[in-house]
Amino acid sequence: MKGETNTSIHVTKLIRLIRLSVVLLFAFIGSMIFFVFSLSFNSNPQPIETAVSTEVLDDADWDKIENGIHVRTGLIDSEGLMAVVSNCTNCHSAKLLTQNRMSADQWNETIKWMQETQNLWDLGGNQEIIVKYLTTNYPYKKKGRRAILSNIEWYELED
Ligand code: HEC
């Protein structure tokens, strides 16, 4: 009889101990989760700050010209630049313009093609300005022309 009571006391103590360790385990896991979260929040303030500051910079530098280059698009700063920037860099990058060296006729053809197939709007009087800008600043280059020779040792021809 006495032995049985002792055992049940032992069992009760054991159950309490298990309960206590379960509570401690949960508290430990909880604090670990909290720790990890607070770490990941603390390691982030820098990116957030830079994100804010670049946004401010972007606004201020939106149409910045540096060394004769429109920084945002990489286009040469020259007469008609803004007409080109506001009409020709909406759908694709300005690289498409600077890599395509064309004559005025070819530019007008390309613009017509984009208007017919790519929903490019009517450019009105800007079309002439844009084509003039493109042919002036990115002139048509004949492909396949070799570079000018230099430092050539000529043979003396003997007769
Ligand atoms: C409404 C959108 C839109 C606008 C605005 C726009 N384009 Fe395009 N353009 C396109 C699309 C779409 C293509 C095809 C891109 C491709 O082939 O991946 C294209 C292609 C081009 C090409 C390449 C043509 C080729 O033969 O591969 C050039 C050059 C070009 N555009 C110049 C211009 C110029 C100059 C302007 C300003 C007058 C302009 N684009 C404005 C949509 C536009």
Boltz pocket constraint, residues with backbone or C-beta under 6 A from the ligand:
constraints:
  - pocket:
      binder: B
      contacts: [[A, 84], [A, 87], [A, 88], [A, 89], [A, 90], [A, 91], [A, 92], [A, 96], [A, 97], [A, 100], [A, 110], [A, 111], [A, 114], [A, 118], [A, 119], [A, 120], [A, 121], [A, 123], [A, 130]]
      max_distance: 6.0
